[in-house]
Amino acid sequence: MSILKDTLASKIPAWRDRQSRLISRHGESTVSGITMAQIHKGLRGVHAIICDTSYVDPEEGLFIRGFPVLELTERSAEEIFFLLCTGEMPDADARQALQEDLEKRAEIPGYVWDMIAQLPTDAHPMTLLSMSMLAMQRESVFARRYEEGMARSEQWEATLEDALNIIARLPVIAAGVYRKRILGLTEIEPQAGLGFSANFAHMLGIEDQRNEFEAFIRRFVVVHSDHEGANASVLTSRVVNSSLSDLYYSISGAMNCLSGPLHGLANQESVKFVMRIRKAFEGVPKSQQLREFVWAHLNSGKVVPGFGHAVLRHVDPRYLALFHFGKRVCPDDEVFRIVEKLGKVVPPILKEHGKAKNPYPNIDGISGALLYHFGIRDLKFYTVMFSTAQILGICAQLIINRALMTPIIRPKSITTRWLQGHVSDPM
């Protein structure tokens, strides 16, 4: 058994016991009321999903297993995945063992590349990524062992096997899509000894003599790795997986959800906004010019992308992690300078405008700008980058769910007529 699997095996009995005791002692306790507005507005704020891997504090931002995200930006993807799964940081031996295990699993089946080559040239990069995931479902350890009749208590082990295979392969496929379909070049093979993030940077093929792109990818992966259990794409994966669909189906579903304009495209929209500003002023505008531009944008009924957050009420620490990095490596880049100016100009405007509960910049306000700085200019690929980093949190959450043998997610639907009767409003 691997160190990661051994660690999980030692913790899961206590997790199962804690869950059973909570249900048996407090099963009828009320956790969250729900308002008419919440029913009609996407269940915003309803407490309905358990997630121990990460949470967002309204004042302090994202915590991963209790660690503030700003304390983790120098950590490797392998360390983050181990932490997400087990709640503890791996020692050097455990980290190295996990890295070597992933390296052994990184070979991509030839049929995946064949399928990608056969798809239309204008197929969206996320379509290629999602279809690659579905194509590999035939290799699911979970699906095979389920057919063989594995016990429910062992399902997490098969899920872990699928997770390790997917985590090993996804950056190879993502980088291959970028090289082959966007740049029209040959893919770059993974290199032993680099680890998840450095290998991803290596396979993308960005010129990186000072290792700045590699350092950026390490931070990018950490800050996008997990973000609670009920954001749209993660929740989609949990719903699919709750039916005992394997990880390949579940993660493809998450990717499809992440591709939506209201979810994973926010960093693209932020870059587009910055590029419109740069074009309008033929470079970096003065602060007053930028204020007038933003007010005109808001008064036309549009939102400023890259600002605000559903939970946070202060600056997103993930934004700060990437902003401080950008300030060090590309302070004179025009796109970065506009992002910096927006961070100063927009919050007071949004406060005056009065419609933003959180007027401060979020992760999407900076991540795309730095991708653009490093030469990744096809904005359609940005969601692929997001999805590749997010795989760590999704896999960890689904391993834990199978360890706890959570049931299928099946809330009760109601009719509008029932709601009208409930509030005595015949309308």
N, C-alpha and C positions, 0 to 999 in steps of 0.2 A: 504493500500500500504506500501511496505517496504521503509526504508530510502534511499536505493540505487535506487529503482524505482522512488521514489519521486524526488530525485536529478536529475536523468536522464530526467524525464518528464519536469522539470523546465528548463533544458538546451537545449533540442532537438529543440524547435522552433527557437531559435537563431542560432543553427547550420544549420538548414534547410534554414533559411533566408540568412545566409552568403554564403552558397553554391549556392543558386538561384541568388544572386547578382553577384557573380563571373562569373557565366555562362552567365548571361544576359549582363553584361558590358564588359566582356573580353573573350567571348566564342571563338573568332577567333584568340586570341593571341597565338603565338608560344611559347611553354615551353621548348621543348627539340628536338634538331636535332638528327639525327641518322646516323651513319656511316655504310659502308659496313661491316666492321669488327664486329660491334655490332650486326648486323643482323645475322651474322654467328656464333657469340660466345655467345649465350644465352641472348642477349639484355643487356649485362653488362653495367651499367651506364646510361641506358635510364630512364628518369624521366617519369613514367607511372602510378604509384599507389600512391594514397593519404593515408597517415597514420599519424594520430595525436597522437597515443598512445606512440610512441617511435621513436627515430632517432639516427643514429650513426654519430658523428662528427669525421672527419678524425684525428684530433689532440687529442681530449678529450674522445672519445669513446661513449659508450651507455648512452643516456639520456632517462628516462622514464617520460613522461609528463613534461619535463623540469628539472627534478631532475637528477643529475649525479648518476649513479647506485651505486657508492661507498657510497653515502649518504643514501641508502635504504636497506642495507644488514641486518640491525637489525629489519626491518619491517616485519609484518606478511603477509602471502599470502592474507588474507582478505583485509588488507590495500592496498596492491599492486593492487588487482583486482578492488577495489573501485576507486583507483587513475586512473588506466587504463581506466575505463569506463567513469568517470566523469571529470577527469582533476583536481580533488581536493582530498586532503587527508581526510579520514573520521575522525570524532571525536570518542571518546571512545564509545559513545552510538551507533553510526552507525557501528563501527567495531564489537561490541558485537552482535548487531542485525543480521548482515550478518553472523557471525560465527554460531549463533544459528539457523538461517534459513538453512544454509548448513547442519548442524547436523541432522536436521529433514528429509533431503532428501537423506541420505547416505545409506539407505537400498538397497541392491543389489537384483534384481529379481532372484528367484531360477533358472529360465531357463538359466541364464548366467553361473552360476556354472555348471549346467548340461551340457551345450554345451562345456565348457572348458574341462570337464572331458571326454567327448566323442572324443575329437580331438586327433590325434596321439601324442605319447609321445615326438616325435622329432619336433613337431610344434614349430616354432619360437615364442618367447614371444610377439613380435610385431604383429604377426598374431593373437594370442589370444586376444590382446588388441583391435586391429582393428575390429575383428569379434564380440567382446563383444559390441563395439560401434554400429555396424550395427544391432546386435540382439535387442538392446534397442530402435531402431528407432520406433518400434511399439508404443512407449509411447510418441512420440514427441508431445508436445503441439502445436508447429507451424504447423505440418502436419494436426492435427485435426482441428485447427481453420481455416487453409486455406481452407479445405474442407467445412467448415461451412460458408465461404464467408467473412472472416475478411477484413477490409479495409487496404490498403497499409500502411496508417499512423499508424496502430496498430501492424504491423508485428514485430517491435522491442520488444514489450512487450512479445509476444509469444517466440521470440528468447531469451530474458532474462530468461524466465522460463526454457527453455531447457538448457541454459547455467548453471544456478544454479544447476539443477539436474545432469548435466554431471560433473561439478566441484566437487560436493559432492561425486559422485560415483567413479570417475576415480582413486583416490589414493587407495580406498578400493579394486578395481579390480586389479590394478597394484601390490599392496602388496600381494593380494591373489594369483596371478599368480606366484610371487616369492616364496611364502611359499609352495604352493601346487604342482606346476609343476617343480620348480627348486630344492627346498630343500626336497620335498616329505613330508612336514609337514602340519598340519592343519592351516587354516587361523586364524588371530588374529582379533577380532572384534574391530571396532572403539570405542574410549572412549570419552564420552561427556566432553566438556570443554577444550579439547586440541587445537583445531583449525586445519586447513588444514595441515600445515607442521609438527607440532608435532605429529599429528595423523598418518601421513604417516610414520614417523620415528618409531612410536610405533608399527604400524601394520607390518612393515618389520621385526621386532623382533630382531634387532641387539642389542647385549649386550651394554648397554650405562649407566654405573653407574655414570659417571661424566657429563652426558647430552651433550657430545661432538658430538655425531652423530645427535642428535636433532638440535643442533646449526648449524651443517654442512648442514642438509637438509633445514633449513630456508634460509641459504645463497644460496644454490644450486637452490632452487625454485625462489628466487628473480632474480638471474643473468641469469636464463634461461627463465624467464617469458615472455619476449617480445623482439623482435629484428627487428624492422621496419616491413613494410607490404609486402615486395616483396622477402624475402628469400623463398626458394623453397617450404617448407611445408606450410608456412602461405599463400603464394600466391595460392597454390593449394586449400586450404580451401576457399579462397576468390572467386576463379573461380567457384568452385562447388556451394558455397552459392549464388553467383550472379544469378544462374538459379532458385533461390528460393527453392533449395534443403535445407532441414532442417539441424540443427547443427550436427546431428548424422551422416548423409552422409558426410557432409563437413569435420568433424573432422576425420572420418575414412580415407578420402582421404588424409588429412594432415599427418596422421600416416603412411600411405603407402608410401608417398613421403619421409618422415623423415627416413624411413628404408633403403634408398638408400646409397650405399657406398660413394657417393660424397657429402652427406649432414649429416645425423645424426650419422654416424658411426665413425666420426673423433676421438672422445674420445677413442673408442675401439682401433683404429689404433695407437693412441699415447701410450696407455698402452702396446700394443703388442711390440712396438718399445722399450719402456723402459725395458720390460721383456727380449728382445733379448740382450740388453746391459748388464743387470744383469747376464744373463746366460753366455755371452761371457767372462766376467771378474770375474765371480763367486762372484759378489757383486758390490760395487760401484767403478767404475774406477777412476784413476787419471785424471786430466784435460787433459794432453797431450794424454793419451790413448783415451779419449773420442773424442778429436779433430780428431785423426786419424780415428776413427770409423765413425764419421759423414762424413768426407771427402770421405772415401771409399764408404759410402752409397750414397752420392750425385753423385760421379763419376760413379756409376753403373746405373745412370739414374733415381734414385728414389728421392722422396721428403721427407723432414723431417716432420712427422706429428706433429700437435700442434703448428705450427709456421705460421705466415702470416695471412692476413685478406684482404678481398676484398675492404674495405673502409678505415680502420684504417691505420695510418702511425706511430703509437707509440704502446707501450705495451698495450694490452687489459686490461682495468680496471677491467673487470670481472675476468681475470686471477689473477690480484693483490689481489682482494677480497678473492679468495680462497687460493692463495699462502700464504698470511699473516696469514690466519686461520691455514693452514697446518704447517706453521713455528712455530706456538704456540702449536699445539696439537700433532704433530708427527714429530719433527725435526730430529729424529734419524732413522725413517723408511727408509729402503733402497730404496724403490720405490720413495719416496718423495725426498730423497737426490739426486737421479739420475735426477729427474725432475728439481731440483734446479740447478744442474751442467749444464744441458742442457740449462737452461735459461741464463747462463753466457757464455757458450762456443759457442752455435749455432749462435746468431746474428752476431758476427764478421765474422764467416765463410760464412754465407749467403750474407753478404755485399761484401765480397771478391769474392764469387761465381758469384754475379751480376745478378741473375735471380729473386730475391725476392724484390718486392716493399716495403714490410713490413717484416723485418727479425725477428720481435719480437714474443714472445710467445702469444698464444691466449687462450681462455677459455678451448678449448679441450686439451691443453697441461697440464692441472692440474686437471680438474674435474674427469676424469677417475681414475687418480692416487689416489685421496682421496676416491673414492668409493672402490677401491681395498684395501686401508689401513683399511677401516672400515669393511672389510670382505665380500663385495659383489664381488665375484671372477668370476662369470659367465658373461663374457663380452657381451653376447647377450642381457642381461637385461639392459645394460646401456642406450639403446635408449628408453626403457620403462620409465626410470627415466627422461630422457630429455622430452619425450612427456607429462608426467604427470605435469611437471613444465610449459611447453609451453602452456598448456590448458588455463591458465589465459589470456595470450595475444590474443590468437586466438579468444576466446569467446568475449573478450572486443571489438576487431576489428569488428567482425561480428555483434554484437549488434549495434554498431555505424553505420555500413553500412546499416543495415535494417532501422535504425532510419532516415538515410538520403535518403532512398529509391533508392540506387544506382542501375544503370541498369546492365544487364548481361554483363560480360566481353567478348568482341568479336572483337579482333583486325583483321585487314585485312591481309590475306596471299598473297604472290606473288610468281611467279615462278622464277627459275634461269634464264630462257630465258628473262624474263622481266627485271631482274637486269642487264643482259648483255647489253640489249638495252638501259637501263637507263644511263649506263656509257660508251656507244659506244665501247664495247669491244666484238667482235664476238668470240674470242678465237677459 
